[in-house]
């Protein structure tokens, strides 16, 4: 807003006329006494525009600028808090050796399939025998660096057709050995739901392999099993390659970056998947 030639009133110097207006400085002529003031700081506190319509226009500009600055400060604060939390998690992980298979893969039942992408948490099931029968399972390896892989296999499908429906990072405050209810909650941000078409391409056994029996594709029993950290990174990498929507690609890339950071993996050196279905 160009304020040159606008008449003003200063609390100390009285009436004056703006004769110069640069980005952060205005120059005022007080009856041939030239003074410079910081713009826009001097307005409101020391200087008042005599033309009320111009003053109102300037107030609107200041208000818009204030809101923009407040939003920027909030964003910076949120970013600082996020970075501080991530550093706390990294420090925590440094003090605990990262298990090479600290991820978890769930076999979702029909009911869970209906609400998992709303609730974003999955049960580890209950202990089936012994003195603790009926008590929730505790997936003791799970930590904030863990991801939960969501898989299904239809009643009429072969085990080799098991699909990956999505995955999520475990909540950053979660510890499996301290869980009381057996529920594994998700991180608020790092969650991915695959479309039906994507799930058809993402077969679980392209990634999972039993090293002693590399051709075996057998889940047997149990609600969940542990999963290799590198395999999870391979899945995220393949999801990125599979997607075409720009925002969804960015979502998966952010997930992969966070996952590799939390699991001390080199994101640029993830090997190709070599699961049971890829064995010749």
C-alpha positions in Angstrom: 0.0 0.0 0.0 1.5 3.3 -1.1 1.3 5.9 1.6 3.2 8.8 0.0 1.4 12.2 0.5 -0.8 10.8 3.2 -1.3 13.1 6.2 -0.5 11.7 9.6 -0.5 12.7 13.3 2.4 11.7 15.5 2.0 11.6 19.3 5.2 13.7 19.8 5.9 15.5 16.5 2.3 16.4 15.7 1.0 16.9 12.1 3.1 15.6 9.2 3.1 14.4 5.6 4.5 11.0 4.4 7.1 11.9 1.7 8.8 8.5 1.4 7.7 4.8 1.7 10.0 1.9 1.4 9.5 -1.7 2.3 10.2 -1.3 6.0 10.6 2.5 6.5 8.4 5.6 6.0 9.8 9.1 5.8 7.6 11.9 7.3 8.0 15.7 6.8 7.0 17.6 10.0 7.1 21.1 8.6 10.5 20.6 7.0 11.7 18.4 9.9 12.3 15.0 8.3 11.9 11.9 10.4 12.1 8.2 9.5 10.0 5.5 11.2 9.9 1.7 11.0 7.0 0.5 8.9 4.5 -0.8 9.9 5.5 -0.9 13.6 5.1 2.9 14.1 1.4 2.8 13.1 -1.1 2.3 15.9 1.4 3.1 18.6 2.9 6.4 17.5 1.4 7.4 14.2 -2.3 7.8 13.1 -3.4 8.3 9.5 -5.7 11.3 9.3 -7.8 9.8 6.4 -10.0 7.3 8.2 -10.8 5.3 5.0 -7.1 4.8 4.3 -6.5 4.0 8.0 -9.2 1.3 7.8 -7.6 -0.2 4.7 -4.3 -0.2 6.4 -5.8 -1.9 9.5 -7.1 -4.7 7.3 -3.7 -5.2 5.7 -2.1 -5.4 9.2 -4.7 -7.8 10.4 -4.2 -10.1 7.4 -0.4 -9.9 8.0 -0.8 -10.7 11.7 -2.9 -13.8 11.0 -0.4 -15.0 8.4 2.4 -14.5 10.9 0.5 -16.3 13.7 -0.2 -19.2 11.3 3.5 -19.4 10.4 4.5 -19.3 14.1 2.0 -22.1 14.9 3.4 -24.2 12.0 7.0 -23.6 13.2 6.0 -24.6 16.7 4.3 -27.8 15.5 7.3 -28.6 13.4 9.7 -28.1 16.3 7.5 -30.3 18.5 7.4 -33.0 15.8 11.2 -32.9 15.4 11.7 -33.0 19.2 9.4 -36.0 19.5 11.2 -37.8 16.7 14.5 -37.1 18.4 13.2 -38.5 21.6 12.1 -41.6 19.8 15.5 -41.9 18.1 17.3 -41.5 21.5 15.0 -44.1 23.0 15.8 -46.5 20.1 19.5 -46.0 20.5 19.3 -47.3 24.0 17.4 -50.4 22.8 18.8 -52.7 20.1 16.4 -52.8 17.1 15.2 -56.3 16.5 15.6 -57.3 12.9 12.0 -58.6 12.9 10.1 -56.0 15.0 7.2 -55.6 12.6 3.9 -57.4 13.0 1.6 -58.9 10.3 -2.1 -59.5 11.2 -4.6 -61.9 9.7 -7.7 -59.8 9.8 -11.0 -61.6 10.4 -14.2 -60.5 8.6 -15.3 -58.2 11.4 -11.9 -56.4 11.6 -11.9 -55.8 7.9 -15.1 -53.8 8.3 -13.7 -51.3 10.9 -9.9 -51.4 10.8 -9.6 -48.4 8.6 -11.9 -46.4 10.9 -10.5 -47.5 14.2 -6.9 -48.0 13.1 -6.1 -50.5 15.7 -6.0 -54.3 15.7 -6.1 -57.0 18.5 -3.3 -59.5 18.9 -5.9 -62.0 20.1 -5.9 -64.1 23.3 -3.7 -66.8 24.7 -5.3 -70.2 23.8 -4.0 -72.5 26.5 -2.2 -72.7 29.8 -2.6 -70.7 33.0 -3.1 -67.5 31.1 -5.7 -68.8 28.7 -8.1 -66.1 27.6 -5.7 -63.3 28.5 -4.6 -60.9 25.7 -1.5 -61.7 23.8 1.4 -59.3 24.3 3.4 -58.7 21.1 6.6 -58.0 23.2 8.8 -57.0 20.3 6.6 -54.1 19.2 8.0 -50.6 19.8 7.5 -47.2 18.2 9.7 -48.4 15.3 7.2 -51.2 14.5 4.6 -51.3 11.7 1.4 -53.3 11.6 0.8 -55.1 8.3 -2.9 -55.8 7.5 -3.5 -59.0 5.5 -6.5 -61.1 4.5 -7.2 -64.4 2.8 -10.7 -65.3 1.6 -12.2 -68.7 2.6 -12.1 -69.8 -1.0 -8.6 -68.5 -1.6 -5.3 -70.3 -1.5 -2.7 -69.1 1.0 -0.5 -67.9 -1.9 -3.3 -65.4 -2.7 -3.1 -63.6 0.7 -3.3 -59.9 0.1 -2.0 -56.9 1.9 -4.8 -54.4 2.6 -2.7 -51.7 4.2 -0.3 -51.0 7.0 0.4 -48.5 9.8 3.1 -47.4 12.1 2.5 -48.3 15.7 1.6 -45.4 18.0 4.7 -43.6 19.2 4.0 -44.2 22.9 3.2 -47.9 22.5 5.2 -50.7 24.0 4.1 -54.3 23.3 5.3 -55.8 26.5 3.4 -53.2 28.5 0.1 -53.6 26.7 -2.8 -54.5 28.9 -5.6 -55.1 26.4 -3.8 -56.6 23.4 -4.8 -53.8 21.1 -2.1 -52.4 18.8 -3.0 -48.7 18.1 -1.7 -46.7 15.2 0.4 -43.6 14.8 -1.8 -40.6 14.0 -0.1 -39.8 10.7 1.5 -42.9 9.2 -1.3 -45.0 7.8 -2.0 -46.5 4.4 -5.1 -48.1 3.1 -4.7 -49.8 -0.3 -7.5 -49.8 -2.9 -8.9 -53.1 -4.1 -6.9 -53.0 -7.2 -3.7 -52.2 -5.3 -4.3 -55.1 -2.8 -4.6 -57.5 -5.7 -1.0 -56.6 -6.7 0.4 -56.6 -3.2 0.6 -60.3 -2.3 2.0 -61.1 1.2 4.1 -64.1 0.0 6.1 -61.9 -2.4 7.8 -60.7 0.7 7.6 -63.3 3.4 10.0 -66.2 3.3 10.8 -69.0 5.7 14.6 -69.3 5.3 14.6 -73.0 6.3 11.8 -73.8 3.8 12.0 -71.0 1.1 9.2 -72.4 -1.0 6.7 -73.0 1.8 3.7 -70.7 1.9 1.9 -71.8 5.1 0.4 -69.5 7.8 -0.8 -72.4 10.0 -2.5 -70.9 13.1 -2.3 -67.7 15.0 -3.6 -64.2 14.7 -0.3 -62.6 14.0 3.3 -63.2 13.3 6.5 -61.1 13.4 7.8 -59.7 10.2 11.2 -58.6 9.0 12.0 -54.8 9.0 13.5 -54.9 5.5 10.5 -56.7 4.1 8.2 -53.9 5.4 10.5 -51.3 3.6 10.2 -53.4 0.4 6.4 -53.3 0.7 6.4 -49.5 1.1 8.8 -49.1 -1.8 6.5 -51.2 -4.0 3.4 -49.3 -2.9 5.1 -46.1 -4.1 5.9 -47.7 -7.5 2.4 -49.0 -7.8 0.6 -45.7 -7.1 -0.3 -43.0 -9.7 -1.9 -40.3 -7.6 0.6 -37.7 -6.6 -0.7 -37.1 -3.1 -0.9 -40.8 -2.4 2.7 -41.3 -3.7 3.9 -38.5 -1.3 2.0 -40.2 1.6 3.8 -43.5 1.0 7.1 -41.7 0.6 6.8 -39.9 3.9 5.8 -43.2 5.5 8.9 -45.0 4.1 11.2 -42.1 5.2 9.9 -42.3 8.7 10.0 -46.1 8.8 13.6 -46.2 7.6 14.6 -43.5 10.1 13.0 -45.4 13.0 14.5 -48.7 12.0 18.0 -47.5 11.0 17.6 -48.6 7.4 19.2 -47.0 4.4 16.2 -45.9 2.3 18.3 -45.8 -0.9 19.6 -49.4 -0.5 16.4 -51.5 0.0 16.9 -54.8 -1.8 14.2 -56.2 -4.1 11.6 -58.4 -2.6 12.5 -62.1 -2.6 9.6 -63.8 -0.9 8.4 -67.4 -1.3 6.4 -66.6 -4.4 9.6 -65.3 -6.1 11.6 -68.5 -5.5 12.2 -70.4 -8.8 
